[in-house]
Amino acid sequence: MTNFFSVNKPLFLSDIKAEQLKKNYPQTVMVDAFSRQIKELFFIDNPAYVGENKEAIYEDEVFKKYAAKKKNAYTNIYYSWNGHMVKTVRRNDYFRLKTNRNQDLITAAEQEKLSRFRAAVLGMSVGSNIAFVLTQAGISSKIILADFDELDTTNLNRIFGGAHQIGLNKSILAAQRIYEDNPFAKVTLLPKGVNEKNLKSLLKRKKIDCLIEEIDFIPMKIIIRRLAMEYKVPVFMITDNGDGIVLHIERYDLGYKKIFHQDLEYWEKKLQTFKQEKGGEKKISGGIIMDDIVGGAHLVDPRMLASVKKVLDKKLVSWSQLGSAALLGGVYITYAIKRIVLGEEKRPEVRAYINPHF
């Protein structure tokens, strides 16, 4: 008997397999997206008819011929985690439909180039928002997601999920959301998280065009950048800062040789201190984030700064993070990647402070 269950990705089914699934799982929700998609494609391929009475056009011979030509250009996609099966157009037509409203802010040639740019998003708190905004824009149709952690209720202020998904691995949760938006995406998962060995393997095999780093553990941040420097891959990062964010871009693909404005020797000494300070990792991490990453405590949102002190005094579980800031991070990283891929941004390093003040 066919196994119709996969929590990591949707299943593509022939008509025969789709019928078997409906028979075995009658509670499956059937969605015919195809009939609506053909109508949308008709106007994309025949823009001269835009603005005319749609119902009249659908009865016209020109549309009937178009629909007849496309009648078999579909596939069946089953999302086992939500119990839906969708009849939809195939990959190329889906991509045309999904990116049509991007034109001509993004041209068709630019969109194709952006779709081939392969991002790896490491850490799914802020990272899940970045991954979704990025792929929703038609960028990185092949993407890598890494996180060992599972969804908790306290994550729901900044990670799109629900009570029914508590306990699910965050990378799988993010992949499901991407696949629901674009079933033809190619998502590679690292559900045990990223480490030096698996990241080096991916970089060595040239599977990654950029790294988006959103990991809390300071030593791993440095390892990631050291490897990016070695394999000449740019690194992007968002740091929460109250309602705002700090955008970091390090263009190791252009030969940039520092990590957060400091030489490698500086970080070797810093990490040695980190190892020796047993039980004081949070204090050292807080100092590194404020001084080396953000650029000084005077640049940190006052309320966020106060929350860090409460964390160190064990009066608060964790420093503050807002879902709106996480989404803002997704917007700005998507914008930054678009500019870099299209050759519009060539600075070797960027640290930009974005505050949504009126």
C-alpha positions in Angstrom: 0.0 0.0 0.0 1.3 3.5 -0.9 2.5 5.6 2.0 0.7 8.9 1.8 2.3 10.5 4.8 5.3 12.9 4.8 5.6 15.7 7.4 8.6 17.2 5.6 7.3 17.9 2.1 4.2 17.5 -0.1 3.7 14.4 -2.3 3.2 14.6 -6.0 0.6 12.0 -7.1 -0.6 10.6 -10.4 -4.3 10.5 -11.0 -4.4 6.8 -10.1 -2.6 7.4 -6.8 -4.8 10.5 -6.1 -7.9 8.3 -6.5 -6.4 5.7 -4.2 -5.8 8.3 -1.6 -9.3 9.7 -1.8 -10.6 6.1 -1.3 -8.4 5.4 1.7 -8.8 8.8 3.3 -12.2 10.1 2.4 -11.8 13.0 4.9 -9.1 14.5 2.6 -10.0 18.1 1.5 -9.9 18.3 -2.3 -9.0 21.6 -3.8 -9.3 22.3 -7.6 -6.9 25.3 -8.0 -6.3 24.2 -11.6 -9.6 25.5 -13.1 -8.9 29.0 -11.6 -5.3 29.0 -12.6 -6.1 28.3 -16.3 -8.2 31.4 -16.3 -5.4 33.5 -14.7 -2.9 32.1 -17.2 -5.1 32.9 -20.1 -5.0 36.7 -19.3 -1.3 36.5 -18.7 -0.8 35.0 -22.1 -3.4 37.1 -23.8 -3.2 40.6 -22.1 -5.3 42.2 -24.9 -8.4 40.7 -23.3 -7.7 42.3 -19.9 -10.6 44.6 -18.8 -13.2 42.8 -20.9 -16.1 40.9 -19.4 -14.5 37.8 -17.9 -17.6 35.6 -18.0 -18.2 36.4 -21.7 -14.5 35.5 -22.4 -14.8 32.2 -20.6 -17.6 31.3 -23.0 -15.7 32.5 -26.0 -14.0 30.0 -28.4 -10.6 31.6 -27.9 -10.6 30.7 -24.2 -12.1 27.2 -24.8 -9.2 26.4 -27.2 -6.7 27.7 -24.7 -8.2 25.6 -21.9 -8.3 22.5 -24.1 -4.7 22.9 -24.9 -3.8 23.1 -21.2 -6.3 20.5 -19.9 -3.6 17.9 -19.0 -1.0 20.4 -17.8 -1.6 19.7 -14.1 -0.4 17.6 -11.2 -1.9 16.4 -7.9 -0.2 17.5 -4.7 -1.0 16.1 -1.3 -0.1 17.9 2.0 -0.4 15.1 4.5 0.2 17.5 7.5 -3.0 19.4 6.8 -5.1 16.8 4.9 -5.4 18.8 1.6 -4.9 17.5 -1.9 -4.5 20.2 -4.6 -4.9 19.9 -8.3 -2.6 22.6 -9.7 -0.7 23.7 -12.7 2.8 22.4 -13.1 6.1 24.0 -12.0 6.7 26.5 -14.8 3.2 27.8 -15.0 3.0 28.0 -11.2 6.1 30.1 -11.1 4.7 32.4 -13.8 1.5 32.8 -11.8 3.2 33.3 -8.5 5.6 36.0 -9.7 3.4 37.7 -12.2 2.5 40.6 -9.9 6.2 41.2 -9.3 6.6 42.4 -12.9 8.1 44.8 -13.7 9.5 45.7 -10.4 11.3 42.5 -11.0 11.7 41.5 -14.7 11.2 38.0 -15.8 14.9 37.6 -16.4 15.7 39.0 -13.0 13.1 36.7 -11.4 14.7 33.7 -12.9 18.1 34.7 -11.7 16.8 35.4 -8.2 15.0 32.0 -8.1 18.3 30.2 -8.7 20.1 32.0 -5.8 20.4 29.4 -3.1 20.2 30.6 0.5 20.8 28.6 3.7 18.9 30.0 6.7 20.5 28.9 10.0 18.2 29.4 13.0 14.4 29.5 12.7 13.3 32.1 15.2 13.9 35.3 13.2 15.1 32.9 10.4 11.7 31.4 9.7 10.3 34.8 8.9 13.3 35.6 6.6 13.0 32.2 4.8 9.3 32.7 4.1 9.5 36.3 2.9 12.4 35.4 0.7 10.8 32.4 -0.9 7.4 34.2 -1.2 9.2 36.8 -3.3 10.3 34.1 -5.7 13.9 34.1 -4.5 15.8 30.9 -3.5 13.5 28.3 -4.8 16.1 25.9 -3.5 16.7 26.7 0.2 18.3 25.1 3.2 16.7 25.4 6.7 18.5 24.5 9.9 17.3 24.3 13.5 17.5 21.6 16.2 14.8 23.2 18.4 11.1 22.5 18.6 8.2 25.0 18.7 7.1 26.2 22.1 4.1 28.4 22.9 6.5 31.3 23.8 7.8 31.2 20.2 4.4 32.0 18.8 4.9 35.8 19.2 7.4 35.7 16.3 7.1 32.3 14.5 4.0 31.6 12.3 2.5 28.4 13.7 -0.3 27.2 15.9 -1.2 25.4 19.1 -1.5 22.2 17.1 2.1 22.4 16.0 3.7 22.8 19.4 6.5 20.3 19.7 7.2 20.2 16.0 10.8 20.9 14.8 11.1 24.5 13.8 12.8 23.8 10.5 10.0 21.4 9.5 7.4 24.0 10.5 9.1 26.6 8.3 9.4 24.1 5.4 5.7 23.3 5.6 4.8 27.0 5.3 7.1 27.4 2.3 5.7 24.3 0.6 2.1 25.5 1.2 3.1 28.8 -0.6 5.1 27.0 -3.3 4.8 23.2 -3.6 7.6 23.2 -6.2 10.2 24.6 -3.8 13.1 22.5 -2.9 13.7 22.7 0.8 16.7 20.8 2.4 16.3 20.4 6.1 18.9 20.2 8.9 16.5 19.3 11.7 19.4 18.5 14.1 20.8 22.0 13.5 24.0 23.3 11.8 27.5 22.4 12.9 30.9 22.9 11.5 31.0 19.5 9.7 27.6 19.6 7.9 28.0 23.3 6.9 31.6 22.7 5.6 30.2 19.8 3.5 27.5 21.9 1.9 29.9 24.8 1.2 32.6 22.4 -0.2 30.0 20.9 -2.5 28.9 24.4 -3.6 25.3 23.9 -2.5 25.0 27.4 -1.0 25.2 30.9 -2.5 24.7 32.8 0.8 24.3 32.2 4.5 21.6 33.8 6.6 22.8 33.4 10.2 20.2 33.7 13.1 21.8 31.5 15.8 22.1 32.5 19.4 25.3 30.6 20.2 28.2 33.0 19.8 31.0 30.4 19.0 28.8 29.1 16.2 28.4 32.6 14.7 32.1 32.8 14.4 32.6 29.3 13.0 30.0 30.1 10.3 31.8 33.3 9.3 35.2 31.7 9.3 33.8 29.0 6.9 32.1 31.6 4.8 35.4 33.5 4.5 37.1 30.3 3.4 34.5 29.4 0.8 33.8 33.0 -0.3 30.1 33.1 0.5 28.3 36.2 1.8 26.7 36.2 5.3 23.5 38.1 6.2 22.1 38.6 9.7 19.4 40.4 11.5 19.7 41.5 15.1 16.5 42.4 17.0 16.6 45.9 18.5 13.2 46.6 20.1 10.8 47.6 17.3 13.7 48.0 15.0 16.5 45.8 13.6 20.2 45.9 12.8 21.0 44.5 9.3 24.5 43.0 8.9 26.0 42.0 5.6 29.5 40.6 5.3 30.6 40.1 1.7 33.2 37.3 2.0 32.5 36.7 -1.7 34.2 40.0 -2.3 37.2 39.2 -0.1 36.0 40.8 3.2 38.4 39.5 5.9 36.8 40.6 9.2 34.0 39.2 11.5 31.8 41.9 13.1 34.5 44.5 12.3 37.2 42.6 14.1 40.1 40.4 13.0 40.1 36.6 13.5 42.8 36.9 16.2 40.4 39.1 18.3 37.7 36.4 18.1 40.1 33.6 18.9 40.9 35.4 22.2 37.2 36.2 22.8 36.1 32.6 22.4 38.8 31.4 24.7 37.4 33.6 27.4 33.9 32.3 26.5 35.1 28.7 27.1 36.7 29.6 30.4 33.7 31.5 31.8 31.7 28.6 33.1 28.1 29.6 33.8 28.7 33.1 32.6 27.9 32.5 28.9 24.8 34.7 28.9 26.8 37.7 30.3 29.5 37.3 27.8 27.0 36.8 25.0 25.1 39.9 26.0 28.3 41.9 26.0 29.3 40.6 22.5 25.9 41.3 21.1 25.7 44.8 22.4 29.4 45.9 21.8 30.7 43.8 18.9 27.5 43.1 16.9 25.2 46.1 17.5 28.1 48.5 18.0 27.6 49.7 21.6 25.0 49.7 24.3 24.0 53.3 23.4 22.6 51.9 20.1 20.4 49.3 21.8 16.7 50.1 22.4 16.4 51.1 26.1 13.7 48.7 26.9 15.6 45.9 25.3 18.7 46.9 27.2 16.7 46.7 30.5 15.4 43.2 29.6 19.0 42.0 29.1 19.8 43.1 32.6 16.8 41.3 34.0 17.9 38.1 32.2 21.3 38.4 33.7 19.7 39.0 37.2 17.4 35.9 36.6 14.3 38.1 36.7 13.3 37.4 33.1 13.5 34.1 31.1 14.9 35.7 27.9 15.6 39.1 26.3 12.8 40.7 24.4 11.9 39.8 20.8 9.0 41.1 18.8 7.3 39.4 15.9 7.0 42.7 14.0 10.8 43.1 14.2 11.3 39.5 12.9 9.0 40.3 9.9 10.9 43.5 9.3 14.1 41.5 9.2 12.6 39.3 6.5 11.7 42.3 4.4 15.2 43.9 4.7 17.2 40.7 4.1 15.0 39.9 1.0 15.6 43.5 -0.3 19.4 43.2 0.4 19.7 39.8 -1.3 17.8 41.1 -4.3 20.1 44.1 -4.7 23.2 41.9 -4.3 22.1 39.2 -6.8 21.2 41.9 -9.4 24.5 43.7 -8.9 23.1 46.8 -7.3 24.9 46.6 -4.0 28.7 46.1 -3.9 29.9 47.3 -0.5 32.1 44.7 1.3 30.3 45.2 4.7 27.1 46.8 5.9 25.8 47.5 9.4 22.5 49.4 9.0 20.1 50.5 11.8 16.5 50.3 10.8 13.9 51.9 13.1 10.3 52.2 12.1 9.7 55.6 13.7 7.0 57.8 12.4 
